[in-house]
Amino acid sequence: MNPLNPLVLSLTRRAFLGRSSAGMGMLALASLLDPGVLRGAPTRLPSDRWQGVVNPLHLAPKAKRVIYLYMAGGPSHLETFDYRPRLAQMHGKPMPDSLTRGQPIAQLQGAKLTCFAPQHPFKKCGQSGQEIAEIFPQLSQVADDLCIIRSLKTEAINHDPAHTFMNTGTTISGRPAMGSWLWYGLGCQSENLPGFVVMTSTGRAGQQQPISARQWHSGFLPSRFQGVEFRSKGEPVLYVKNPKGIDAQRQRDVVDAVRQLNELQNKVVEDPEIATRIAQYEMAFRMQTSVPELMDLSKESKKILDLYGTSGGDGSFAANCLLARRLAERGVRFIQLYHRDWDHHGNIKNDVKVTAGEVDRGAAALLRDLKARGMLDETLVIWGGEFGRTPMAQGSGRDHHMKGFSIWMAGGGIKGGITHGSTDDFGYNAVEDVVTVHDMHATMLHLLGVDHKRLTYKFQGRDFRLTDVHGNVVKKILA
């Protein structure tokens, strides 16, 4: 017998009618605030694999998933993908006042501003002849797969708000991350893994930027869409293993009992977070088997391990890239790899070379591996940080810069072997085919078959979206 039945049966007729009329009133009010409340939406069991709200897709998709190689700290575009010979000629001379007057600068505000030449040579790479710094010998070999965007700009000049803007489309903390939006909108193809997975790695040079878990939070979306951090050293997910003396069957019994209790409570209060709790218990139970299998690289060939330059389990960016490919194969929708080593306020000539060396092989290996498996065409790969670096010197380094910087994209409906947009002769302002963060988000969603204006979520009486009220698809870079 349902233990809640005595509570229901004990209601007097007057209490029943009073509660019923209040409930009808609240339902009417809810329908006015959100007409979707009374729509005949299909019901789902809380533990079902989430199918996404964009079903069917708005557009024909070019990509099924995203792997975002996030270079935390702000890579200098002037030492990576945006060669400025005019800046080299002006080395040591004052920056033109017409460019910098009244402009936001992070740590150099009020200081004497002098031009600082690119610290590493560039070369033309591949049949496309794209200009890439020589500190990327491996990525240079896959230049014809890359679409280098040299004209990105952002709206935040310090790390944390710039991370927040890049990840959520706003500098206001508490909004959903782009990976959460994708999981909510498109669902996940995996029964046993989350739809949004995050991994981090740390290098040996530069200031290592702290990365807050807010960057992969689900915000006002249901918490089931929050990104899950996997560790590439040690236990991949904390507390996912059974305690000593507990086997799979006993754990199943516990999960089933907790589920039944939660379902009883949910019948009374109908709280979406209880449904989330049920689904997450189920996911955690399935991850107890799927995660160890994911992290076991014993079946990977020597050729693949040599390609990435890792045997796994070492916490490196290359190891995370290999795991990203394995996650992509298993249906994870959004995979984000942070490398926390790009904040080069000093000694940039040496440190940027070290940091580039930490990510070059893994990123190139990921593209080659995906391509060899026939997966690159359906996987959108993005490489970039939260902003760029100033063309002005900060001692032997560069300050934060938001007016123009570089990222690259590959695969998943992107035209390879092209360079899109440009900064001015000093690498200061994006001046040609300017791309905003909102444009980048709109383009990413477009490639996944989603109209960015139609993927919304009502919160506090307003329809929110990843691109807010901005964003245009960058059609010139589409294959």
Secondary structure, DSSP 4 states (H G I P E B T S, - for coil): --TTHHHHHT--HHHHHHHHHHHHHHHHHHHHH-GGGGS-PPP--TTSPP--S--S-SS--S-SEEEEEEEET---GGGTT---HHHHHTTTSBPPHHHHTT---SS-TTS--BB---SS-EEEETTTTEEEETT-TTGGGGGGGEEEEEEEE-S--SHHHHHHHHHHSSSSTTSPPHHHHHHHHH--S-SSS-SEEEEEE--SSSB-----GGGG--TTS-GGGS-EE--SSS-SSTT-SPPTT--HHHHHHHHHHHHHHHHHHHHHH--HHHHHHHHHHHHHHHHHHHHHHHH--TTS-HHHHHHHT--S-S--HHHHHHHHHHHHHTT-SEEEEEEE--B-SS-HHHHHHHHHHHHHHHHHHHHHHHHHTT-GGGEEEEEE-S-EEEEEEETTEEEEE-SSEEEEEESTTBPPSEEE-EE-TTS-SEEES-EEHHHHHHHHHHHTT--TTT--EEETTEEE-TTTT-----GGGB-
